[in-house]
Amino acid sequence: MTGRIPFRQKDPQTFSPEQLVAARKSFDFTQARESLLIWYGHVARKLPWRDPITPYRVWVSEIMLQQTTVSVVTGYFERFMARFPTVESLASAPESDLLKLWEGLGYYQRARNLHRAAGKIVAAGDFPRTRDEWHLLPGVGPSTAGAIASIAFGEREPILDANVRRVNRRLLHVMEPPEKRDILDQLWAISRGFVALPGRSPGETNQALMELGATVCRIRVPLCHECPLSGYCLTSTLSLDPNLPAIKKSPRKKVFRTALVGAPGDDLVLVVRSEGRFLEGLWDFPGEVLDGEPAFRGEGRILGRVSHVYTHIEEEVLVVEVPVPGKDYPNARSFFGIDEARSVPLTGAAKKILKILENGKKGDIRHV
């Protein structure tokens, strides 16, 4: 037995809005914070950006952790620090070097913003200190700014990332959609209640809240019996439904296109994608967008098909072997082979196409 017991709802309870308001007003932030920090002292994960804590390391980690899990970020963070150990080394590096290191982490606009912000920090001569100062930098939203200011500088600033938002909603049973301005303000007020109190480190408190959301107060099946705040949580103590209404997401746009590759022995021609802000600066195979399902009717031999999902689109790509004159494409570059092509930052689709070409050398053309 692991002792990890999920939330088990008792008979559903209903409370009037007035009763819930009264329960929320009586919430004891002082005692709740103390219980939270005692728990955190025992269970805090050993993460590379927590030792040592510096403004640079905290900032980079917070940007990487935007919409990305700790398990994915850890390896990238360590490689990043080995390649760019200081903000000066980051600011002076070509953006393409950063994009190559970021390859596979997704949300590439974060990397471009990180590079731009590094230049601003170096030009200013020092790191920002306050939440408002951090918020002025590219890619630093209000929650990220609060996290950096509190963890790196001890500023009493709240945070409201996805994990903490979930904790706060269950803690005071705020089930209305968080996209509404008044509900969002209410969730920020809960976070502020934990860090505005005197004593105890606001940075440690914010890290503890994030840890709680990531490991215990999970999206599905929260582990309420392991939660240090279960005795304060209205959802738990009042036996209310812990299931949060799903946030509606816009469907990804589906794009069909071709990717043109030369015959075996020809140089590989790649172009820098420039459309939009998501894939800008990444290299890909030239081609054209198709109208509807990929069904190539031009000249050339179909080698295979790749599918790749990005943040905003889902691509279906037909890989076609055909002569590819590099001069016909702006921002094109010829590469002598697959290994050289892999030296530049590639789109996810381009990486899969290179696998198709490798398999083709072995007589295995297939879908990737």
N, C-alpha and C positions, 0 to 999 in steps of 0.2 A: 504493500500500500504506500502510495506517495504522499497521502495527506492532502492532495490537491482536490478539494471538493468544490464543484461548481455551485452557482446560485440555485437554490431550490425554492421556488415561489410557494408560499402558503396560499390559503384561500385569497383570491383577489380582494383588495380593499379599495374603497373609494373614500375620498376626502373632499370636502368643499374647498373652493378656492381660498376662502378665509382661513381655514385650518392650515392649508399649505403655507400661506403667507406668514401665519403666526409661527409655524415650525421653522421656516427659513429665518425669520428674525431672531429666533432664539439659538441659532447655530453658534456653537462655541469654537471660534477659529483658534483661540489660544491652545486649548486642550487638543483639538484635532491636529494642529501643527506639531505639537509635542509628540503625539502618538505616531504621526507620519515620520518624523525624523528619527525616532528610536528604531522604527522598522527599517528605515532606509540605511541606518548605520549597520544593520545586520545583513542586508540583502543586496546592497548596491553592487552592480556589476563592475568588474574591472575593465574599463574601456580606455583605449589609448589617449583620448583627448582629455581624460580626467587626471592624468599624471604625466607630466606636470600640467597645471592649469595656467595658460598664458592667453592674453587677448587674441593672438594670432591663431593658436590651436582651437580655442573656443569658437572663434568666428568661422574658420574653415569647416569645423565639424558641424556647426549649426546650419551652414549652407548645404552641406552634403546631406544632412538628415532631413531636409525639406522633402516630404513625400517619398522618403526612402527609408527602409528599415535599418536598424543598427547592424544586423548580421551582414547586410550587403555593404554597408559603408565602411566597416572596420578595416578590411584589406585595402580599400581605395585610400582611406585616410593615411595609413602607414606608408603606402607607396608615394602618396602626395608629399608627405613630410620629408621623405628621403630625397625626393626630387626638388622640392621647393621648401627648404627648411626655414626661410625667413620671408617676410612680406616683400623685402627688396628683391629677392631672387624670383619671386612670383611676378612682380611688376615688370622686371626686365626681360622675362622670358617671352618668346613669340607666342601668340595666342594659339597657334597650331600645336605647339608642344603641350599646352594645357588641355586642349581638346583631345589629343591622342591619349593622354593619361586618363582622361575622364571617360574614354570610350567604354560603353556598356553600362555606365551609371545612369544614363538618360537625363532628360531635362537639361539639355546642353546650355540653355540660356543661363542657368546658374553658373556654369563655368565662365561664360563670357562676362557676366556681371562681376564675378569674383576677380577676374583679371582687371576689369575697369576700376573696381573699388580699390584694388591693391595700388594702382597708379595714383589714385586720389590720396590714399593714406601716406604713401611715400612723399608725395608733393607737399602734404600738410606737415610732415615731419614727425608725426606721432599718431597713435591710434585714437579714435574717438573714445570718449568715456561714458557719456550719458546716453540714455535711450534715444532722445531726440537727435543727437549727433549721429548715432549709428543708423537711424532711420533715413538719414539723408543719402546714404551710400546705395549704389545700385544693387538690387536683389535683396535688400534687408527690409523686411516688413516689420510691423509693430511687435509681433510675438518674437521673431528672431532678434530684434533690437533689444527687447526686454531680457531675453535669455543671455545675450552677450554682456549687457551692462550689469546684470545681477551676478552672473557666474564669474566674470573676469574682474569686475570692479566693486562688487558688493552693493550696487545700487538697488534700492528697494522698488524694483519694477516687476510687474506681473508678466506672465506669459499665457498664451492661449493657442498652443498647437493642437493638432487633432487628438492626441492622447489626453491632454489636460482638458480640452473641451468635453470629451466623453466623461472623464472623472467628474467634472463640475455639473454636468447635466444630471448624472445619477445622484450625486451627493446631495443636491438640493431639489432633485426631481423636477428638472426643467425640461419638459418633453416637447415644447413647441419648437418649430424649425429654427435652427440657430442662424439662418440667413436673415431673419427679421432683425432690424436694427435694435429694437428694444430688448429682444432676447439676447442678442450678442452683447449688448451693454451689461446685461445681467450676469452673463458668464464671465465677462472681464471683471466685474465687481467681486465675484467669488474668488478669482485668482488674486485680485488685489488684497482681499481680506487675509490671505495667507502670508503675504510678504510685507504688508504695511505695518504689522505689529512690531514693536521694538524687540530687541534681542534676537538671537538665532540668525543664522546666515540666510539672506534671501536667495542667494545662488544655490545653496544646498537645498533649500525648500523647493525651489523650482525644479531642480534635478530630481528630487524625490517625487514630486507630482508627475513628472514625465515618466519616471520609472514605474510608478503605480499604474499609469494608464497603459504602458507598454507590456507589462508582465502580469498584472492582476485584473484590472478593470478593462478587460478585453472587449472587443466589439461583440463577439458572440460568446456566450457562456462565461460571464464574469466569475472570477474565483472569490466570491464574497467572504467565504470562510477564512481566506488568507489575508483579507484586507484589513490594514490597521485602522481604517476609518469606518469599518462596518457598524460600529456602535454609534457613529454620528450621522451616517448616511441615511437620508430620509427614505430612499428607495428600499434600502435593506431593513431599517428598523420599523417602517410602516408596512412592510410586505407588499410593496407596490411593484408593478411590472417593470423589470429592468431593461426590456427591449426598447432600443431607440428607433424612432421612425427613420427609415432609410432616406438618405439624401439623394435626390434625383440627379443623375448624371446625363449630360448630353451624349448621344451616341456618336461614336467616331465616324468620321467621313471615310468612305471606302474609295480608294484610288487604284485604277488599273493602268499599268504602263509597261513599256518595253525597256530592256536594258541591253545595249548593243556591245558585243565583245568581238574582238578580232579572231581570226583563225589561229590554231596552234602555231607558235613560233612568232606571231605578230606581237608588237608591243601592246600592252594594255593601256587604253586611253581612259582616263578618269577626268571628271569635271567637278569643280567646286559648286556645291548647291548654294543658292543665294536666296531662294524664295522663302519668305516668312522668317521668323526668328528662331524656330525650333531646330532646323537642320542647317542653318547658315554656317558656312565655314567647314562643313564636312564634305568629304569626297565621295563620289558615286559614279556609276556608269552612265554614259549618255543614253538618251532614249526619248520616247515621246509618250504623253498621256493618251490612253485609249478611251474611246467612248463606249462604256459598258464593259462587259466581261472580256478578259484578255483572250483575243482570238486573232493572232497575227496573220495577216494576209499578204505581207510584203515579201521581198526577197530574203533569203537567209535560211539557216537551219536552227530550229528550236532545240536548245540544249536542256531546258528544264524550266521550272517555275519556283519562285520563292515567295513566301509571305512574311511580312514583318509588321508588328504593331508598334506604333509610336504613341506619344502622349495624345496627339490630336488626330491622327489618321491611321488607317490600316491599309497597307500597300499589298497589292497582288502584282508580281512582276514576272513577265515572260523574258527569259534569257535567250537572246538570239545571236547566233554567230553570223557575222556579216562584216565586210571591210569597214573600218572605222577611221576615216581621215581626221586626225586631231585638229587640223586647221579649220574644220567645219564647225567647231564648237568653241564658244568663248570660255575663258578660264580653264582650258583643257591642258593636260599634261600627260606625256607618255611615260610609262613605266616598263622596265625591261622584263619584269616578271612578277609573280605573285608575292614573293617576299618583299620586293621593293615597294609594291603597292601597299603592303601592310604597314609600311613605315609612316604613313600619313593617317590622320583621323578619318575614319570611314563611317558611313551610315550603317545601320544594322542590316539593311538589305544588301549593301555592297559586300559586307563580310560574308554573308551567306552565298552570294554569287561566286566569290573566290573559292568557297568550298566546292561549289559545283564544278568550277574549272579544275580544281585539284582532282576531284573524283573522275572528271573526264579524261585526265591523263591515264587513269587506271582502268578506263573503259566502263565507268559506272556513272552515267548521266542520270540524274534523278531529281525529285522534288525535295527541296530543303525547307 
